[in-house]
Amino acid sequence: MAAVASDRPSRPGAALAELPGIGPRTVVWLNEAQFYLDPAEAGLGERVAAGLRELLRALGRAPVLVLATMWPQF
């Protein structure tokens, strides 16, 4: 059976695409944050981190809680 290419974005790509639409009273849960902040694609993790920082700094979007889990080896 041939592999089918997925046109779905990666986890960090999807998070990056959705960050601008997050508004007040939202919880952002990054399960296994290493997949979002240290992905294989160069620069993507830095863009996700910058997007989260922007979200937390934007007073008009507050309050927002960012919750993340990560395995100890990361």
DRENTORKOL-3810 file (N, C-alpha, C; in nm, 4 decimals):
REM DRENTORKOL-3810
@n.u->0.0843; n.v->-0.1182; n.w->0.0000; ca.u->0.0000; ca.v->0.0000; ca.w->0.0000; c.u->0.0885; c.v->0.1241; c.w->0.0000
@n.u->0.0620; n.v->0.2149; n.w->-0.0870; ca.u->0.1424; ca.v->0.3368; ca.w->-0.0989; c.u->0.1068; c.v->0.4345; c.w->0.0119
@n.u->0.2069; n.v->0.5053; n.w->0.0583; ca.u->0.1844; ca.v->0.6088; ca.w->0.1598; c.u->0.1132; c.v->0.7269; c.w->0.0955
@n.u->0.0234; n.v->0.7865; n.w->0.1690; ca.u->-0.0509; ca.v->0.9022; ca.w->0.1207; c.u->0.0040; c.v->1.0252; c.w->0.1904
@n.u->0.0416; n.v->1.1240; n.w->0.1131; ca.u->0.0927; ca.v->1.2488; ca.w->0.1709; c.u->-0.0207; c.v->1.3213; c.w->0.2418
@n.u->0.0098; n.v->1.3724; n.w->0.3576; ca.u->-0.0900; ca.v->1.4455; ca.w->0.4351; c.u->-0.0759; c.v->1.5946; c.w->0.4093
@n.u->-0.1878; n.v->1.6607; n.w->0.3889; ca.u->-0.1822; ca.v->1.8053; ca.w->0.3751; c.u->-0.2190; c.v->1.8731; c.w->0.5061
@n.u->-0.2266; n.v->1.7933; n.w->0.6130; ca.u->-0.2493; ca.v->1.8504; ca.w->0.7452; c.u->-0.1181; c.v->1.9084; c.w->0.7969
@n.u->-0.1237; n.v->2.0223; n.w->0.8670; ca.u->0.0001; ca.v->2.0791; ca.w->0.9210; c.u->0.0522; c.v->1.9949; c.w->1.0377
@n.u->0.1793; n.v->2.0097; n.w->1.0659; ca.u->0.2389; ca.v->1.9440; ca.w->1.1816; c.u->0.1801; c.v->2.0053; c.w->1.3089
@n.u->0.2058; n.v->1.9416; n.w->1.4223; ca.u->0.1563; ca.v->1.9981; ca.w->1.5493; c.u->0.2022; c.v->2.1426; c.w->1.5684
@n.u->0.3331; n.v->2.1699; n.w->1.5559; ca.u->0.3732; ca.v->2.3093; ca.w->1.5748; c.u->0.3197; c.v->2.4013; c.w->1.4654
@n.u->0.3078; n.v->2.3513; n.w->1.3431; ca.u->0.2514; ca.v->2.4321; ca.w->1.2355; c.u->0.1065; c.v->2.4683; c.w->1.2627
@n.u->0.0293; n.v->2.3717; n.w->1.3135; ca.u->-0.1110; ca.v->2.3978; ca.w->1.3478; c.u->-0.1218; c.v->2.4971; c.w->1.4629
@n.u->-0.0371; n.v->2.4806; n.w->1.5641; ca.u->-0.0386; ca.v->2.5741; ca.w->1.6775; c.u->-0.0063; c.v->2.7147; c.w->1.6311
@n.u->0.0946; n.v->2.7277; n.w->1.5477; ca.u->0.1346; ca.v->2.8589; ca.w->1.4975; c.u->0.0218; c.v->2.9239; c.w->1.4180
@n.u->-0.0490; n.v->2.8449; n.w->1.3412; ca.u->-0.1603; ca.v->2.8979; ca.w->1.2616; c.u->-0.2769; c.v->2.9440; c.w->1.3482
@n.u->-0.2982; n.v->2.8780; n.w->1.4630; ca.u->-0.4127; ca.v->2.9102; ca.w->1.5488; c.u->-0.3838; c.v->3.0179; c.w->1.6533
@n.u->-0.2576; n.v->3.0418; n.w->1.6859; ca.u->-0.2247; ca.v->3.1387; ca.w->1.7913; c.u->-0.2854; c.v->3.2775; c.w->1.7701
@n.u->-0.2853; n.v->3.3325; n.w->1.6499; ca.u->-0.3422; ca.v->3.4668; ca.w->1.6320; c.u->-0.4915; c.v->3.4767; c.w->1.6655
@n.u->-0.5650; n.v->3.3680; n.w->1.6587; ca.u->-0.7087; ca.v->3.3709; ca.w->1.6843; c.u->-0.7481; c.v->3.3465; c.w->1.8289
@n.u->-0.6504; n.v->3.3260; n.w->1.9160; ca.u->-0.6819; ca.v->3.2967; ca.w->2.0566; c.u->-0.7184; c.v->3.4254; c.w->2.1282
@n.u->-0.8303; n.v->3.4190; n.w->2.1998; ca.u->-0.8794; ca.v->3.5363; ca.w->2.2710; c.u->-0.8789; c.v->3.5180; c.w->2.4207
@n.u->-0.9394; n.v->3.6119; n.w->2.4921; ca.u->-0.9432; ca.v->3.6078; ca.w->2.6377; c.u->-1.0116; c.v->3.4820; c.w->2.6918
@n.u->-0.9737; n.v->3.4492; n.w->2.8131; ca.u->-1.0314; ca.v->3.3360; ca.w->2.8872; c.u->-1.0100; c.v->3.2038; c.w->2.8131
@n.u->-0.8878; n.v->3.1852; n.w->2.7658; ca.u->-0.8531; ca.v->3.0644; ca.w->2.6923; c.u->-0.7386; c.v->2.9931; c.w->2.7606
@n.u->-0.7448; n.v->2.8613; n.w->2.7611; ca.u->-0.6342; ca.v->2.7778; ca.w->2.8084; c.u->-0.5711; c.v->2.7140; c.w->2.6852
@n.u->-0.4414; n.v->2.7337; n.w->2.6688; ca.u->-0.3648; ca.v->2.6708; ca.w->2.5609; c.u->-0.2860; c.v->2.5578; c.w->2.6251
@n.u->-0.3157; n.v->2.4355; n.w->2.5853; ca.u->-0.2490; ca.v->2.3195; ca.w->2.6430; c.u->-0.1580; c.v->2.2588; c.w->2.5374
@n.u->-0.0291; n.v->2.2617; n.w->2.5641; ca.u->0.0695; ca.v->2.2012; ca.w->2.4748; c.u->0.1131; c.v->2.0692; c.w->2.5367
@n.u->0.0442; n.v->1.9632; n.w->2.4994; ca.u->0.0793; ca.v->1.8305; ca.w->2.5490; c.u->0.2093; c.v->1.7879; c.w->2.4806
@n.u->0.3076; n.v->1.7501; n.w->2.5593; ca.u->0.4406; ca.v->1.7144; ca.w->2.5088; c.u->0.5003; c.v->1.8326; c.w->2.4320
@n.u->0.5279; n.v->1.9387; n.w->2.5062; ca.u->0.5728; ca.v->2.0661; ca.w->2.4499; c.u->0.6974; c.v->2.0550; c.w->2.3640
@n.u->0.7776; n.v->1.9511; n.w->2.3834; ca.u->0.8982; ca.v->1.9369; ca.w->2.3007; c.u->0.8635; c.v->1.9258; c.w->2.1525
@n.u->0.7453; n.v->1.8742; n.w->2.1197; ca.u->0.7058; ca.v->1.8641; ca.w->1.9794; c.u->0.6730; c.v->2.0008; c.w->1.9192
@n.u->0.6362; n.v->2.0969; n.w->2.0039; ca.u->0.6019; ca.v->2.2312; ca.w->1.9581; c.u->0.7217; c.v->2.3252; c.w->1.9594
@n.u->0.8082; n.v->2.3082; n.w->2.0597; ca.u->0.9177; ca.v->2.4030; ca.w->2.0799; c.u->1.0515; c.v->2.3556; c.w->2.0247
@n.u->1.0626; n.v->2.2279; n.w->1.9912; ca.u->1.1878; ca.v->2.1752; ca.w->1.9364; c.u->1.1596; c.v->2.0778; c.w->1.8221
@n.u->1.0827; n.v->2.1222; n.w->1.7208; ca.u->1.0515; ca.v->2.0325; ca.w->1.6090; c.u->1.1702; c.v->2.0192; c.w->1.5130
@n.u->1.1602; n.v->1.9244; n.w->1.4238; ca.u->1.2671; ca.v->1.9009; ca.w->1.3264; c.u->1.2812; c.v->2.0172; c.w->1.2279
@n.u->1.1718; n.v->2.0831; n.w->1.1950; ca.u->1.1765; ca.v->2.1930; ca.w->1.0975; c.u->1.2463; c.v->2.3151; c.w->1.1577
@n.u->1.3533; n.v->2.3572; n.w->1.0962; ca.u->1.4341; ca.v->2.4683; ca.w->1.1465; c.u->1.3519; c.v->2.5959; c.w->1.1626
@n.u->1.3637; n.v->2.6579; n.w->1.2780; ca.u->1.2993; ca.v->2.7860; ca.w->1.3035; c.u->1.1553; c.v->2.7784; c.w->1.3469
@n.u->1.0888; n.v->2.6655; n.w->1.3293; ca.u->0.9469; ca.v->2.6562; ca.w->1.3629; c.u->0.9242; c.v->2.6661; c.w->1.5138
@n.u->1.0071; n.v->2.5993; n.w->1.5923; ca.u->0.9934; ca.v->2.6063; ca.w->1.7380; c.u->1.0104; c.v->2.7477; c.w->1.7906
@n.u->1.1043; n.v->2.8220; n.w->1.7330; ca.u->1.1255; ca.v->2.9609; ca.w->1.7738; c.u->1.0045; c.v->3.0466; c.w->1.7399
@n.u->0.9421; n.v->3.0188; n.w->1.6258; ca.u->0.8222; ca.v->3.0950; ca.w->1.5871; c.u->0.7045; c.v->3.0627; c.w->1.6793
@n.u->0.6920; n.v->2.9368; n.w->1.7202; ca.u->0.5863; ca.v->2.8999; ca.w->1.8156; c.u->0.6108; c.v->2.9702; c.w->1.9489
@n.u->0.7357; n.v->2.9665; n.w->1.9983; ca.u->0.7689; ca.v->3.0329; ca.w->2.1248; c.u->0.7401; c.v->3.1828; c.w->2.1166
@n.u->0.7760; n.v->3.2451; n.w->2.0057; ca.u->0.7498; ca.v->3.3880; ca.w->1.9881; c.u->0.5997; c.v->3.4160; c.w->1.9841
@n.u->0.5243; n.v->3.3290; n.w->1.9200; ca.u->0.3785; ca.v->3.3451; ca.w->1.9162; c.u->0.3156; c.v->3.3328; c.w->2.0542
@n.u->0.3655; n.v->3.2399; n.w->2.1342; ca.u->0.3160; ca.v->3.2249; ca.w->2.2719; c.u->0.3511; c.v->3.3482; c.w->2.3550
@n.u->0.4725; n.v->3.3971; n.w->2.3385; ca.u->0.5154; ca.v->3.5176; ca.w->2.4113; c.u->0.4271; c.v->3.6360; c.w->2.3737
@n.u->0.3997; n.v->3.6517; n.w->2.2453; ca.u->0.3117; ca.v->3.7596; ca.w->2.1979; c.u->0.1717; c.v->3.7453; c.w->2.2584
@n.u->0.1206; n.v->3.6229; n.w->2.2604; ca.u->-0.0118; ca.v->3.5969; ca.w->2.3177; c.u->-0.0172; c.v->3.6383; c.w->2.4644
@n.u->0.0855; n.v->3.6019; n.w->2.5403; ca.u->0.0866; ca.v->3.6326; ca.w->2.6835; c.u->0.1086; c.v->3.7809; c.w->2.7124
@n.u->0.1719; n.v->3.8517; n.w->2.6213; ca.u->0.1984; ca.v->3.9951; ca.w->2.6415; c.u->0.0832; c.v->4.0852; c.w->2.5976
@n.u->-0.0046; n.v->4.0362; n.w->2.5134; ca.u->-0.1121; ca.v->4.1187; ca.w->2.4564; c.u->-0.2228; c.v->4.1399; c.w->2.5595
@n.u->-0.2294; n.v->4.2581; n.w->2.6138; ca.u->-0.3275; ca.v->4.2877; ca.w->2.7190; c.u->-0.4715; c.v->4.2692; c.w->2.6714
@n.u->-0.4996; n.v->4.2963; n.w->2.5466; ca.u->-0.6347; ca.v->4.2822; ca.w->2.4935; c.u->-0.6799; c.v->4.1381; c.w->2.4793
@n.u->-0.5871; n.v->4.0444; n.w->2.4923; ca.u->-0.6206; ca.v->3.9026; ca.w->2.4788; c.u->-0.6203; c.v->3.8313; c.w->2.6142
@n.u->-0.5916; n.v->3.9032; n.w->2.7203; ca.u->-0.5832; ca.v->3.8458; ca.w->2.8545; c.u->-0.7231; c.v->3.8273; c.w->2.9125
@n.u->-0.7390; n.v->3.7359; n.w->3.0037; ca.u->-0.6411; ca.v->3.6413; ca.w->3.0564; c.u->-0.6299; c.v->3.5162; c.w->2.9682
@n.u->-0.5082; n.v->3.4678; n.w->2.9574; ca.u->-0.4790; ca.v->3.3441; ca.w->2.8848; c.u->-0.3831; c.v->3.2627; c.w->2.9708
@n.u->-0.4065; n.v->3.1336; n.w->2.9767; ca.u->-0.3180; ca.v->3.0421; ca.w->3.0490; c.u->-0.2532; c.v->2.9498; c.w->2.9474
@n.u->-0.1199; n.v->2.9401; n.w->2.9496; ca.u->-0.0479; ca.v->2.8450; ca.w->2.8659; c.u->0.0047; c.v->2.7364; c.w->2.9585
@n.u->-0.0385; n.v->2.6141; n.w->2.9333; ca.u->-0.0023; ca.v->2.4993; ca.w->3.0139; c.u->0.0702; c.v->2.4007; c.w->2.9237
@n.u->0.1815; n.v->2.3464; n.w->2.9710; ca.u->0.2578; ca.v->2.2526; ca.w->2.8878; c.u->0.3079; c.v->2.1353; c.w->2.9707
@n.u->0.3167; n.v->2.0222; n.w->2.9069; ca.u->0.3785; ca.v->1.9050; ca.w->2.9688; c.u->0.5016; c.v->1.8699; c.w->2.8858
@n.u->0.6006; n.v->1.8101; n.w->2.9524; ca.u->0.7226; ca.v->1.7727; ca.w->2.8829; c.u->0.7868; c.v->1.6576; c.w->2.9580
@n.u->0.8418; n.v->1.5630; n.w->2.8843; ca.u->0.9125; ca.v->1.4505; ca.w->2.9443; c.u->1.0444; c.v->1.5003; c.w->3.0042
@n.u->1.0891; n.v->1.4396; n.w->3.1150; ca.u->1.2125; ca.v->1.4862; ca.w->3.1821; c.u->1.3362; c.v->1.4884; c.w->3.0935
@n.u->1.3481; n.v->1.3974; n.w->2.9980; ca.u->1.4681; ca.v->1.3935; ca.w->2.9153; c.u->1.4785; c.v->1.5101; c.w->2.8178
@n.u->1.3744; n.v->1.5906; n.w->2.8071; ca.u->1.3782; ca.v->1.7057; ca.w->2.7190; c.u->1.4023; c.v->1.8296; c.w->2.7981
END
